[in-house]
Amino acid sequence: MATKFSMLLFPIVFYAFGSLVDANGSIFDITKYGAKPGTADVSKAMMDAWKEACASTTPSKLVVPKGEYTMHAVELKGPCKSHITVEISGNFKAPTDPAQFKGEDTWVKVEHIEGLTFMGVSGGGVFNGQGETAWKQNDCAKTGTCNSLPYNFRFNFLTNAVISHISSVDSKLFHMMILGCKNITLQDMVVSAPAHSLNTDGIHIGRSDGVHILGAKIQTGDDCVSVGDGTKNLKVEKVTCGPGHGISIGSLGKYEKEEDVVGVYVKNCTLSNTDNGVRIKTWLNSFASVASELHFEDIIVNNVTNPIVLDQGYCPYNHCKAKVPSKVKLSNISFKNIRGTSSGEVAVKLVCSSGSPCQNVEVADIDLKHIGRVGPAVSECANVKPKASGKLNPPLCNKLVSDTAGTASH
């Protein structure tokens, strides 16, 4: 238990670092570099202030005073010479036209830093991507290519970092990408976008070790939290999700040489009016990979279409070239104490691959009241022998299905 919750110490450690800045370090205020609230682009001022703060040999603080700023794409890049704190009292708006990003894949990119605190204060830290125009240009459903628009944030290759009280609004594509990070805490985050915003995953984690999401309110048009390959020791706690597609591991197996996923713990989360609740998804006709130690516990679902999903027949938009069983090996999985209401007929779906059946799946204390028009609720199973205990509503595996039929929904 001590290991599981050790990440809670990081906010204390890094806020302590931040408090040292005023006494011993340097403060870099973007308004001293020419930034002014209004419609003028402040990206140069932001990067100029960052460059000097990053070069400081003592702990430094980059400050954004209160105000509404307009900012084009920026890259806050290390390595830095000492711990750096970014303290944001103001708010930012991105250009509405994706063409103004000039091919950049991200609005705010923060990368290659060891020792970082990045936080909103005094009601600031709102980053509005103004994505409405971009969503109309998203042709992912037709082409299967979904990376043509900029993310609001990419946090790449950070070590020992805390990101807190940041709000990402109306991103043009994913809100936040966490890639190649080690020991990073995201605390009290807000993600906001309407249900019709395509491919706007809230927080996506990939190839990172020791990420802790502690407290987040996420409303978006895709997965609230999504987990990609190479993720290890991820803890997701106290997240509220909805609208959205739920909290998802995967999709896995789409690309060759994906890294293993080991250790994902989702606990004390609430999902309301979402398409899915907690979900694991791997592609049909996939490449081989492994995912293990995947655990969901103490989850509340309110009016969720598919509360529990393990789907190894994932095939969004019917883009699978062949109906070949998934080669992703899943093992040591648990769904425990999940309760609430299901609006869909399939309340529990455990559809494993006929080519590589799931191993050691545990289901305990499930109580999902059916409130949909079509019912009663069922529990679909394929190629799995789950260990069951406690109350199970609906009864476990009362409908057998195929894993190669393919799931068309995203």
Disulfide bonds with the S-S distance in Angstrom:
Cys54-Cys80 2.10
Cys140-Cys146 1.79
Cys224-Cys241 2.08
Cys315-Cys320 2.25
Cys352-Cys358 1.94
Cys381-Cys397 2.01
